[in-house]
Amino acid sequence: MDALVDRVLDETKDHVAPPMIQVVLADVRRSPVLEVGLGRDNGFIGYSSRDEGGWSRGDQTLTGTVAYIYAGSSSEVPASAEIPTEQVRRGLVEFWETGRRPSTVSP
């Protein structure tokens, strides 16, 4: 997983905004979905399943939005959802290993 994140960060280092990727579990019908922002220092995780959803929980005093690029288009997420990229990495691994909402995401 770290190699994938490193590759995305390397390939998008010159972009005007950090990239956003979508992650699902292969061979799982109706897999939960992660929307993942991958900035050099900060990123976010958005989680949605048939039963619940939520965002990573960063500094809740922040207001406004932060832009990420998904499929060539700008997407804005709440600034309060940004967390350190290292926590995003851990959340990705947790999702991959358990198939459940990462603990970095609040419902």
Buried (B, 14 or more C-beta within 10 A) or exposed (E): EEEEBEEBBEEBEEEEBBBBBEBEBEEEEEBBBBBBBBBEEBBBBBBBBEEEBBBBBBEEEEEEEBEBBBEEEEBEBBBBBBBBBEBBBBBBBBBEEEEEBBEBBEE
